[in-house]
């Protein structure tokens, strides 16, 4: 009787622990992708980033395929592919940008907060920088909506304020661009994105100096 009770308890514990173990597995993989993305973008030379980001994007894609209903893997696949698009040119860049957009929009369906606004920031930059119809999907109105949504979620973010300031500069809205560049300089750096946020803070200083 005691052996049966111990076996049942062990099986029950296994059933309870297995979903948690699975969740921790993908969370750890997302964290590893994030850390490698940080190193590639802040430490590697420009000529080396493209191949490194391509490899990282392939790994991120596999993670999303194994965890199709989890927002965080999709968000990081989108962020990595958006960075990959920036390093490419022509139709290859546009293909990566579309892949990033689709991943991020799917992530937002699963998580309306978009990973604390990160999905919206990247979508804003994609819609800002992609060519418009009929070649691409770029659209200033959509870009602004994405940035505004990110600001609602994380108004003191270095990233959202910098990318929104860059967008506003392109739109000829200099006063607003200066305001958001200053907010980026004074913004809160995320603990898990310190290197990239500090790099964007420097970009914001350069942007503000030329406005």
MARGUVEX-27809 format. One line per field, with one value per atom (N, C-alpha, C): residue number from 1; residue in three letters; x, y, z. Coordinates in Angstrom, 1 decimal, decimal comma. Layout:
MARGUVEX-27809
num = [NUM  ...]
residuo = [ALA  ...]
xx = [X  ...]
yy = [Y  ...]
zz = [Z  ...]
END
This chain:
MARGUVEX-27809
num = [1  1  1  2  2  2  3  3  3  4  4  4  5  5  5  6  6  6  7  7  7  8  8  8  9  9  9  10  10  10  11  11  11  12  12  12  13  13  13  14  14  14  15  15  15  16  16  16  17  17  17  18  18  18  19  19  19  20  20  20  21  21  21  22  22  22  23  23  23  24  24  24  25  25  25  26  26  26  27  27  27  28  28  28  29  29  29  30  30  30  31  31  31  32  32  32  33  33  33  34  34  34  35  35  35  36  36  36  37  37  37  38  38  38  39  39  39  40  40  40  41  41  41  42  42  42  43  43  43  44  44  44  45  45  45  46  46  46  47  47  47  48  48  48  49  49  49  50  50  50  51  51  51  52  52  52  53  53  53  54  54  54  55  55  55  56  56  56  57  57  57  58  58  58  59  59  59  60  60  60  61  61  61  62  62  62  63  63  63  64  64  64  65  65  65  66  66  66  67  67  67  68  68  68  69  69  69  70  70  70  71  71  71  72  72  72  73  73  73  74  74  74  75  75  75  76  76  76  77  77  77  78  78  78  79  79  79  80  80  80  81  81  81  82  82  82  83  83  83  84  84  84  85  85  85  86  86  86  87  87  87  88  88  88  89  89  89  90  90  90  91  91  91  92  92  92  93  93  93  94  94  94  95  95  95  96  96  96  97  97  97  98  98  98  99  99  99  100  100  100  101  101  101  102  102  102  103  103  103  104  104  104  105  105  105  106  106  106  107  107  107  108  108  108  109  109  109  110  110  110  111  111  111  112  112  112  113  113  113  114  114  114  115  115  115  116  116  116  117  117  117  118  118  118  119  119  119  120  120  120  121  121  121  122  122  122  123  123  123  124  124  124  125  125  125  126  126  126  127  127  127  128  128  128  129  129  129  130  130  130  131  131  131  132  132  132  133  133  133  134  134  134  135  135  135  136  136  136  137  137  137  138  138  138  139  139  139  140  140  140  141  141  141  142  142  142  143  143  143  144  144  144  145  145  145  146  146  146  147  147  147  148  148  148  149  149  149  150  150  150  151  151  151  152  152  152  153  153  153  154  154  154  155  155  155  156  156  156  157  157  157  158  158  158  159  159  159  160  160  160  161  161  161  162  162  162  163  163  163  164  164  164  165  165  165  166  166  166  167  167  167  168  168  168  169  169  169  170  170  170  171  171  171  172  172  172  173  173  173  174  174  174  175  175  175  176  176  176  177  177  177  178  178  178  179  179  179  180  180  180  181  181  181  182  182  182  183  183  183  184  184  184  185  185  185  186  186  186  187  187  187  188  188  188  189  189  189  190  190  190  191  191  191  192  192  192  193  193  193  194  194  194  195  195  195  196  196  196  197  197  197  198  198  198  199  199  199  200  200  200  201  201  201  202  202  202  203  203  203  204  204  204  205  205  205  206  206  206  207  207  207  208  208  208  209  209  209  210  210  210  211  211  211]
residuo = [UNK  UNK  UNK  UNK  UNK  UNK  UNK  UNK  UNK  UNK  UNK  UNK  UNK  UNK  UNK  UNK  UNK  UNK  UNK  UNK  UNK  UNK  UNK  UNK  UNK  UNK  UNK  UNK  UNK  UNK  UNK  UNK  UNK  UNK  UNK  UNK  UNK  UNK  UNK  UNK  UNK  UNK  UNK  UNK  UNK  UNK  UNK  UNK  UNK  UNK  UNK  UNK  UNK  UNK  UNK  UNK  UNK  UNK  UNK  UNK  UNK  UNK  UNK  UNK  UNK  UNK  UNK  UNK  UNK  UNK  UNK  UNK  UNK  UNK  UNK  UNK  UNK  UNK  UNK  UNK  UNK  UNK  UNK  UNK  UNK  UNK  UNK  UNK  UNK  UNK  UNK  UNK  UNK  UNK  UNK  UNK  UNK  UNK  UNK  UNK  UNK  UNK  UNK  UNK  UNK  UNK  UNK  UNK  UNK  UNK  UNK  UNK  UNK  UNK  UNK  UNK  UNK  UNK  UNK  UNK  UNK  UNK  UNK  UNK  UNK  UNK  UNK  UNK  UNK  UNK  UNK  UNK  UNK  UNK  UNK  UNK  UNK  UNK  UNK  UNK  UNK  UNK  UNK  UNK  UNK  UNK  UNK  UNK  UNK  UNK  UNK  UNK  UNK  UNK  UNK  UNK  UNK  UNK  UNK  UNK  UNK  UNK  UNK  UNK  UNK  UNK  UNK  UNK  UNK  UNK  UNK  UNK  UNK  UNK  UNK  UNK  UNK  UNK  UNK  UNK  UNK  UNK  UNK  UNK  UNK  UNK  UNK  UNK  UNK  UNK  UNK  UNK  UNK  UNK  UNK  UNK  UNK  UNK  UNK  UNK  UNK  UNK  UNK  UNK  UNK  UNK  UNK  UNK  UNK  UNK  UNK  UNK  UNK  UNK  UNK  UNK  UNK  UNK  UNK  UNK  UNK  UNK  UNK  UNK  UNK  UNK  UNK  UNK  UNK  UNK  UNK  UNK  UNK  UNK  UNK  UNK  UNK  UNK  UNK  UNK  UNK  UNK  UNK  UNK  UNK  UNK  UNK  UNK  UNK  UNK  UNK  UNK  UNK  UNK  UNK  UNK  UNK  UNK  UNK  UNK  UNK  UNK  UNK  UNK  UNK  UNK  UNK  UNK  UNK  UNK  UNK  UNK  UNK  UNK  UNK  UNK  UNK  UNK  UNK  UNK  UNK  UNK  UNK  UNK  UNK  UNK  UNK  UNK  UNK  UNK  UNK  UNK  UNK  UNK  UNK  UNK  UNK  UNK  UNK  UNK  UNK  UNK  UNK  UNK  UNK  UNK  UNK  UNK  UNK  UNK  UNK  UNK  UNK  UNK  UNK  UNK  UNK  UNK  UNK  UNK  UNK  UNK  UNK  UNK  UNK  UNK  UNK  UNK  UNK  UNK  UNK  UNK  UNK  UNK  UNK  UNK  UNK  UNK  UNK  UNK  UNK  UNK  UNK  UNK  UNK  UNK  UNK  UNK  UNK  UNK  UNK  UNK  UNK  UNK  UNK  UNK  UNK  UNK  UNK  UNK  UNK  UNK  UNK  UNK  UNK  UNK  UNK  UNK  UNK  UNK  UNK  UNK  UNK  UNK  UNK  UNK  UNK  UNK  UNK  UNK  UNK  UNK  UNK  UNK  UNK  UNK  UNK  UNK  UNK  UNK  UNK  UNK  UNK  UNK  UNK  UNK  UNK  UNK  UNK  UNK  UNK  UNK  UNK  UNK  UNK  UNK  UNK  UNK  UNK  UNK  UNK  UNK  UNK  UNK  UNK  UNK  UNK  UNK  UNK  UNK  UNK  UNK  UNK  UNK  UNK  UNK  UNK  UNK  UNK  UNK  UNK  UNK  UNK  UNK  UNK  UNK  UNK  UNK  UNK  UNK  UNK  UNK  UNK  UNK  UNK  UNK  UNK  UNK  UNK  UNK  UNK  UNK  UNK  UNK  UNK  UNK  UNK  UNK  UNK  UNK  UNK  UNK  UNK  UNK  UNK  UNK  UNK  UNK  UNK  UNK  UNK  UNK  UNK  UNK  UNK  UNK  UNK  UNK  UNK  UNK  UNK  UNK  UNK  UNK  UNK  UNK  UNK  UNK  UNK  UNK  UNK  UNK  UNK  UNK  UNK  UNK  UNK  UNK  UNK  UNK  UNK  UNK  UNK  UNK  UNK  UNK  UNK  UNK  UNK  UNK  UNK  UNK  UNK  UNK  UNK  UNK  UNK  UNK  UNK  UNK  UNK  UNK  UNK  UNK  UNK  UNK  UNK  UNK  UNK  UNK  UNK  UNK  UNK  UNK  UNK  UNK  UNK  UNK  UNK  UNK  UNK  UNK  UNK  UNK  UNK  UNK  UNK  UNK  UNK  UNK  UNK  UNK  UNK  UNK  UNK  UNK  UNK  UNK  UNK  UNK  UNK  UNK  UNK  UNK  UNK  UNK  UNK  UNK  UNK  UNK  UNK  UNK  UNK  UNK  UNK  UNK  UNK  UNK  UNK  UNK  UNK  UNK  UNK  UNK  UNK  UNK  UNK  UNK  UNK  UNK  UNK  UNK  UNK  UNK  UNK  UNK  UNK  UNK  UNK  UNK  UNK  UNK  UNK  UNK  UNK  UNK  UNK  UNK  UNK  UNK  UNK  UNK  UNK  UNK  UNK  UNK  UNK  UNK  UNK  UNK  UNK  UNK  UNK  UNK  UNK  UNK  UNK  UNK  UNK  UNK  UNK  UNK  UNK]
xx = [0,8  0,0  0,9  1,9  2,8  3,5  4,0  4,7  3,8  2,5  1,6  1,4  1,3  1,1  2,3  3,5  4,7  4,8  4,5  4,5  3,5  2,3  1,3  1,8  2,4  2,9  4,0  4,9  6,0  5,5  4,5  3,9  3,2  2,5  1,8  2,8  3,9  4,9  5,5  5,7  6,2  5,2  3,9  3,0  2,9  3,1  3,1  4,3  5,5  6,7  7,0  6,5  6,9  6,5  5,3  5,0  5,9  6,3  7,2  8,6  9,0  10,3  10,4  9,3  9,2  9,2  8,5  8,5  9,9  10,5  11,9  12,8  12,6  13,5  13,5  12,2  12,2  12,6  12,3  12,7  14,2  14,9  16,3  16,9  16,2  16,7  16,5  15,4  15,1  16,2  16,5  17,5  18,9  19,2  20,5  20,5  19,4  19,2  19,4  18,8  18,9  20,3  21,0  22,4  23,3  23,1  23,9  23,6  22,3  21,9  22,6  22,6  23,2  24,7  25,4  26,8  27,1  26,2  26,4  26,2  25,2  24,9  25,8  26,4  27,1  28,6  29,1  30,5  31,1  30,3  30,9  31,0  32,0  32,2  31,1  30,9  29,7  29,8  30,9  31,0  30,8  30,8  30,6  29,2  28,4  27,1  26,1  26,2  25,1  25,1  26,2  26,2  25,9  26,3  26,0  24,5  23,9  22,4  21,6  22,1  21,4  21,4  22,5  22,5  21,6  21,7  20,8  19,3  19,0  17,6  17,1  18,0  17,6  17,3  18,1  17,9  16,6  16,3  15,1  13,9  14,0  12,9  12,5  13,5  13,3  12,7  13,0  12,4  11,0  10,6  9,2  8,4  9,0  8,3  8,0  8,9  8,7  7,8  7,5  6,7  5,8  4,9  4,1  3,2  2,8  1,8  2,4  3,7  4,4  4,8  4,5  4,8  6,3  7,0  8,4  9,3  9,3  10,1  9,8  8,5  8,2  8,7  8,6  9,2  10,6  11,4  12,8  13,2  12,4  12,6  12,4  11,3  11,1  12,2  12,7  13,7  15,0  15,3  16,6  16,4  15,3  15,1  15,1  14,6  14,6  16,1  16,9  18,3  19,0  18,6  19,2  18,8  17,6  17,1  18,0  18,3  19,2  20,5  21,0  22,4  22,4  21,2  21,0  20,7  20,5  20,1  19,1  18,4  17,5  16,4  16,0  14,9  15,2  16,4  16,7  16,4  16,7  16,4  14,9  14,1  12,7  12,1  12,6  12,1  12,3  13,5  13,7  12,8  12,5  11,7  10,2  9,8  8,4  8,3  9,3  9,3  9,3  10,1  10,1  8,7  8,1  6,8  5,8  5,7  4,7  4,9  6,2  6,4  6,0  6,2  5,9  4,4  3,7  2,3  1,6  2,1  1,6  1,8  3,0  3,3  2,3  2,0  1,0  -0,4  -0,7  -2,0  -2,0  -0,8  -0,7  -0,5  0,2  0,5  0,3  -0,9  -1,2  -0,2  0,6  1,6  2,8  2,9  4,1  5,4  5,5  6,8  7,2  6,3  6,6  6,9  6,3  6,4  7,4  8,3  9,4  8,9  7,8  7,3  6,8  6,2  5,7  6,8  7,9  9,0  9,6  9,8  10,4  9,5  8,2  7,3  7,3  7,3  7,4  8,5  9,7  10,9  10,8  10,2  10,0  9,1  7,9  7,0  7,6  8,4  9,1  10,1  10,9  12,0  11,8  10,8  10,5  10,0  10,2  9,7  8,1  7,4  6,0  5,4  4,1  3,4  3,8  4,0  3,7  4,9  6,1  7,3  7,2  6,9  7,0  5,8  5,9  4,7  4,9  5,9  6,2  5,0  4,7  3,6  3,8  3,9  4,2  3,1  1,8  0,7  0,8  1,0  1,1  2,4  3,5  4,7  4,4  3,7  3,4  2,5  1,5  0,6  1,4  2,4  3,2  4,0  4,7  5,5  4,6  3,4  2,5  2,1  1,8  1,5  2,6  3,8  5,0  5,2  4,9  5,1  4,0  2,8  1,8  2,3  3,0  3,4  4,6  5,6  6,9  7,4  6,8  7,1  8,5  9,2  10,6  11,6  11,2  12,1  13,1  14,4  15,4  15,2  14,8  14,6  13,5  12,3  11,1  11,3  11,8  12,0  13,0  14,1  15,1  14,5  13,9  13,4  12,2  11,4  10,4  11,0  12,0  12,7  13,2  13,8  14,4  13,3  12,1  11,0  10,5  10,4  9,9  10,8  12,1  13,1  12,8  12,6  12,4  11,1  10,1  8,8  8,9  10,0  10,2  9,6  9,4  8,7  9,9  10,6  11,9  11,7  10,7  10,5  10,2  9,3  8,9  10,1  10,9  12,0  13,0  13,2  14,1  13,6  12,3  11,7  12,0  11,8  11,9  13,4  14,2  15,7  16,1  15,7  16,0  15,5  14,3  13,7  14,4  15,0  15,8  17,1  17,7  18,9  18,7  17,6  17,2  16,5  16,3  15,4  16,0  15,2  15,6  16,1  17,3  18,0  17,5  17,1  16,6  17,8  17,6  18,6  19,1  18,2  18,5  18,9  19,0  19,3  20,3  21,1  22,0  22,8  23,5  24,5  23,8  22,7  22,0  21,3  20,7  20,1  21,1  22,3  23,3  23,8  23,9  24,3  23,2  22,0  20,9  20,9  21,3  21,4  22,4  23,6  24,6  24,1  23,3  22,7  21,7  21,0  20,1  20,8  22,0  22,8  23,2  23,7  24,1  22,9  21,8  20,6  20,2  20,2  19,8  20,8  22,1  23,1  22,9  22,3  22,1  20,7  19,8  18,5  18,5]
yy = [-1,2  0,0  1,3  1,3  2,4  2,6  1,5  1,6  2,2  1,8  2,4  3,9  4,3  5,7  6,5  6,0  6,7  6,8  5,7  5,7  6,8  6,8  7,8  9,2  9,4  10,7  11,1  10,2  10,5  10,8  10,0  10,3  11,6  11,9  13,2  14,3  14,2  15,2  15,4  14,3  14,3  15,1  14,8  15,5  17,0  17,3  18,7  19,5  18,7  19,4  19,5  18,5  18,5  19,7  20,3  21,6  22,7  22,8  23,8  23,6  22,3  22,1  22,5  22,2  22,6  24,1  24,8  26,3  26,9  26,3  26,8  26,5  25,4  25,1  26,2  26,6  27,6  29,0  29,3  30,6  30,7  29,6  29,6  29,8  29,2  29,3  30,7  31,3  32,7  33,6  33,4  34,2  34,0  32,8  32,6  33,4  33,3  34,1  35,6  36,1  37,5  37,9  37,1  37,5  37,5  36,5  36,4  37,6  37,9  39,1  40,4  40,5  41,7  41,8  40,6  40,6  40,9  40,3  40,5  42,0  42,6  44,0  45,1  44,7  45,7  45,5  44,3  43,9  43,5  42,9  42,4  43,5  43,4  44,4  44,3  45,4  45,4  44,3  44,0  43,0  41,6  41,4  40,0  39,8  40,9  40,7  40,0  40,1  39,5  38,0  37,3  35,9  35,4  36,1  35,8  35,9  37,0  37,1  36,1  35,8  34,7  33,4  33,0  31,8  31,9  33,0  33,2  33,2  33,8  33,8  32,4  31,5  30,2  29,4  29,7  29,0  29,6  30,8  31,4  30,9  30,7  30,1  28,7  27,9  26,5  26,6  27,5  27,7  28,0  28,9  29,3  28,1  27,3  26,2  25,1  25,0  24,1  24,7  26,0  26,6  27,6  27,1  28,0  28,9  28,6  29,4  30,2  30,4  31,3  32,6  33,7  35,0  35,3  35,0  35,4  34,9  33,6  33,2  33,9  34,2  34,9  36,3  37,0  38,3  38,4  37,4  37,4  37,0  36,1  35,8  37,0  37,8  39,0  40,1  40,2  41,2  40,8  39,5  39,1  39,2  38,8  39,0  40,4  41,3  42,7  43,2  42,8  43,1  42,6  41,3  40,7  41,5  41,9  42,8  44,0  44,6  45,8  45,6  44,4  44,1  43,6  43,3  42,8  44,0  43,7  44,7  44,1  44,9  44,5  43,6  42,6  41,8  40,9  40,6  39,8  40,5  41,8  42,6  42,7  42,9  43,0  41,7  40,6  39,3  39,1  39,4  39,3  40,3  41,5  42,4  41,9  41,3  40,7  39,5  38,7  37,6  38,2  39,2  39,8  40,4  41,1  41,7  40,6  39,5  38,5  37,8  37,6  37,0  37,9  39,2  40,2  40,4  40,4  40,6  39,3  38,2  36,9  37,0  37,5  37,6  38,5  39,6  40,5  39,9  39,0  38,3  37,5  36,9  36,1  36,9  38,0  38,9  40,3  40,9  42,2  43,3  43,0  43,9  43,8  42,9  42,8  42,7  41,8  41,7  43,0  43,7  45,0  46,0  45,9  47,0  46,7  45,7  45,5  45,1  44,3  44,0  45,2  46,2  47,4  48,3  48,4  49,2  48,7  47,4  46,8  46,9  46,7  46,9  48,3  49,3  50,7  51,0  50,5  50,7  50,0  48,8  48,1  48,8  49,3  50,0  51,4  51,9  53,2  53,0  51,9  51,8  51,0  50,1  49,3  50,2  49,9  50,6  50,5  51,4  51,4  50,5  50,5  49,8  50,4  49,6  48,2  47,3  47,9  47,0  46,4  47,2  46,7  47,0  47,0  47,2  48,5  49,3  50,5  51,4  52,0  52,9  53,8  55,1  56,0  56,0  55,9  56,0  54,7  53,6  52,3  52,4  52,9  53,1  53,9  55,0  55,9  55,2  54,5  53,8  52,8  52,1  51,1  51,8  52,9  53,7  54,2  54,7  55,2  54,1  53,0  51,8  51,5  51,4  51,1  52,2  53,4  54,5  54,4  53,9  53,7  52,7  51,6  50,5  50,9  51,5  51,8  53,2  54,3  55,6  56,1  55,5  55,9  55,0  54,2  53,3  54,0  53,7  54,3  53,9  52,7  52,2  52,9  52,8  53,4  54,9  55,6  57,0  57,4  56,6  56,8  56,5  55,4  55,0  55,9  56,4  57,3  58,7  59,1  60,4  60,3  59,2  59,0  59,1  58,5  58,5  60,0  60,7  62,0  63,0  62,7  63,5  63,3  62,0  61,7  62,4  62,5  63,1  64,7  65,2  66,7  67,3  66,5  67,1  67,3  68,3  68,5  68,7  69,5  69,7  68,5  67,7  66,4  65,4  65,4  64,6  64,9  66,2  66,6  66,2  66,3  65,9  64,4  63,6  62,1  61,7  62,4  62,1  62,4  63,5  63,8  62,8  62,3  61,3  60,0  59,7  58,5  58,6  59,8  60,0  59,9  60,3  60,2  58,9  58,1  56,9  55,8  54,8  53,8  52,6  52,2  51,1  49,8  48,8  47,5  46,7  45,9  45,1  44,1  43,5  42,4  42,9  44,3  44,8  46,0  46,0  47,1  47,6  46,6  47,0  47,7  47,1  47,7  49,0  49,1  50,4  51,5  51,2  52,2  52,6  51,7  52,1  53,0  52,7  53,6  54,9  55,0  56,3  57,1  56,5  57,3  57,8  56,9  57,3  58,5  58,4  59,5  60,8  60,8  62,0  62,5  61,7  62,1  62,7  62,1  62,6  64,0  64,1  65,4  66,5  66,2  67,2  67,7  67,0  67,4  68,0  67,9  68,5  70,0]
zz = [0,0  0,0  0,0  0,9  1,0  -0,3  -1,0  -2,2  -3,3  -3,3  -4,3  -4,1  -2,8  -2,5  -2,9  -2,6  -3,0  -4,5  -5,3  -6,7  -7,3  -6,7  -7,2  -6,9  -5,7  -5,4  -6,4  -6,7  -7,7  -9,0  -9,5  -10,8  -10,9  -9,7  -9,7  -9,7  -9,0  -9,0  -10,4  -11,1  -12,5  -13,4  -13,3  -14,1  -13,8  -12,5  -12,2  -12,7  -12,6  -12,9  -14,4  -15,2  -16,6  -17,4  -17,2  -17,9  -17,5  -16,2  -15,7  -16,4  -16,4  -17,0  -18,4  -19,2  -20,6  -20,7  -19,8  -19,9  -19,6  -18,6  -18,3  -19,5  -20,2  -21,3  -22,3  -22,8  -23,8  -23,3  -22,0  -21,4  -21,4  -21,0  -21,0  -22,4  -23,4  -24,8  -25,3  -24,9  -25,3  -24,7  -23,4  -22,7  -23,4  -23,9  -24,6  -25,9  -26,6  -27,9  -27,6  -26,6  -26,3  -26,0  -25,2  -24,8  -26,0  -26,9  -28,1  -29,1  -29,2  -30,0  -29,5  -28,2  -27,6  -28,0  -27,9  -28,2  -29,7  -30,5  -32,0  -32,3  -31,7  -32,1  -31,5  -30,3  -29,6  -29,7  -30,0  -29,9  -31,3  -32,2  -33,4  -34,5  -35,3  -36,4  -37,4  -38,1  -39,0  -40,0  -40,6  -41,6  -41,1  -39,8  -39,3  -38,8  -38,7  -38,1  -38,9  -40,2  -41,1  -40,9  -41,1  -41,0  -39,6  -38,6  -37,2  -36,9  -37,4  -37,3  -38,1  -39,2  -40,0  -39,2  -38,7  -37,9  -36,7  -36,0  -34,8  -35,2  -36,3  -36,8  -37,0  -37,6  -37,9  -36,6  -35,6  -34,3  -33,6  -33,8  -33,2  -33,9  -35,2  -36,0  -35,5  -35,2  -34,7  -33,4  -32,5  -31,2  -31,3  -32,2  -32,4  -32,9  -33,8  -34,3  -33,3  -32,3  -31,2  -30,1  -30,1  -29,1  -29,8  -30,6  -31,5  -30,8  -29,6  -28,9  -27,8  -27,8  -26,8  -27,5  -26,9  -27,5  -27,4  -26,3  -26,2  -27,3  -27,6  -28,7  -30,0  -30,3  -31,5  -31,5  -30,3  -30,2  -30,5  -30,0  -30,2  -31,6  -32,2  -33,6  -34,5  -34,1  -34,9  -34,7  -33,5  -33,2  -34,0  -33,9  -34,6  -36,1  -36,6  -38,1  -38,5  -37,7  -38,0  -38,0  -37,1  -37,1  -38,3  -38,7  -39,9  -41,1  -41,2  -42,3  -42,5  -41,4  -41,4  -42,0  -41,8  -42,3  -43,8  -44,3  -45,7  -46,6  -47,9  -48,9  -49,9  -50,6  -51,7  -51,2  -52,0  -51,7  -50,5  -50,2  -49,1  -47,8  -47,8  -46,6  -46,4  -47,5  -47,4  -47,0  -47,4  -47,0  -45,5  -45,0  -43,5  -42,8  -43,3  -42,7  -42,6  -43,7  -43,7  -42,7  -42,6  -41,6  -40,2  -39,9  -38,6  -38,3  -39,3  -39,0  -38,7  -39,5  -39,2  -37,9  -37,5  -36,2  -35,0  -35,2  -34,1  -34,0  -35,2  -35,1  -34,6  -34,8  -34,2  -32,7  -32,3  -30,8  -30,1  -30,8  -30,2  -30,0  -31,0  -30,8  -29,5  -29,2  -28,0  -26,8  -26,9  -25,7  -26,1  -25,8  -26,2  -25,7  -24,6  -24,2  -25,0  -25,9  -26,8  -26,1  -25,1  -24,4  -23,8  -23,0  -22,4  -23,4  -24,5  -25,6  -26,6  -26,4  -27,4  -28,8  -28,9  -30,2  -30,9  -30,2  -30,9  -31,3  -30,5  -30,9  -32,2  -32,3  -33,5  -34,7  -34,5  -35,6  -36,1  -35,1  -35,5  -36,4  -36,1  -36,9  -38,2  -38,3  -39,5  -40,5  -40,0  -40,8  -41,2  -40,4  -40,8  -41,9  -41,8  -42,7  -44,0  -43,9  -45,1  -46,3  -47,5  -48,6  -48,6  -49,2  -49,2  -50,3  -50,4  -51,5  -52,8  -53,9  -54,0  -53,7  -53,4  -53,2  -51,9  -50,9  -49,5  -48,7  -47,4  -46,5  -45,6  -45,9  -45,1  -45,1  -43,9  -43,8  -42,5  -42,7  -41,6  -40,6  -41,0  -40,0  -39,1  -39,7  -38,9  -38,0  -38,5  -37,7  -36,5  -36,7  -35,5  -34,5  -35,0  -34,1  -33,2  -33,8  -33,1  -32,0  -32,4  -31,4  -30,3  -30,6  -29,6  -28,6  -29,2  -28,3  -27,4  -27,9  -27,1  -26,0  -26,3  -25,3  -24,2  -24,6  -23,5  -22,5  -23,0  -22,2  -21,4  -22,1  -21,4  -21,8  -21,2  -21,7  -21,4  -20,5  -20,2  -20,9  -21,9  -22,5  -23,4  -23,3  -24,2  -25,6  -25,9  -27,3  -27,9  -27,3  -28,0  -28,2  -27,3  -27,4  -28,5  -28,6  -29,6  -31,0  -31,2  -32,5  -32,9  -32,0  -32,3  -32,7  -32,0  -32,3  -33,7  -34,1  -35,5  -36,5  -36,2  -37,1  -37,2  -36,1  -36,1  -36,9  -36,8  -37,6  -39,1  -39,5  -40,9  -41,4  -40,5  -40,8  -40,8  -40,4  -40,4  -39,1  -38,1  -36,9  -35,8  -36,0  -35,3  -33,8  -33,4  -32,0  -31,3  -31,8  -31,2  -31,2  -32,3  -32,3  -31,2  -31,0  -29,9  -28,5  -28,3  -27,1  -26,8  -27,8  -27,6  -27,6  -28,3  -28,2  -26,7  -26,2  -24,8  -23,8  -24,1  -23,2  -23,3  -24,5  -24,7  -23,9  -23,9  -23,1  -21,6  -21,2  -19,7  -19,4  -20,3  -20,1  -19,2  -18,9  -18,0  -18,8  -18,5  -19,2  -18,6  -19,4  -19,0  -18,5  -17,4  -16,8  -17,8  -18,6  -19,5  -20,9  -21,1  -22,4  -22,2  -21,2  -20,8  -22,0  -22,6  -23,7  -24,9  -25,3  -26,5  -26,1  -24,9  -24,5  -24,3  -23,8  -23,7  -25,1  -26,0  -27,4  -28,0  -27,7  -28,3  -27,6  -26,3  -25,6  -26,3  -26,7  -27,5  -28,8  -29,5  -30,7  -30,5  -29,4  -29,1  -28,9  -28,2  -28,0  -29,4  -30,3  -31,6  -32,4  -32,3  -32,9  -32,4  -31,1  -30,5  -30,9  -31,0  -31,4  -32,8  -33,7  -35,0  -35,3  -34,3  -34,5  -34,2]
END
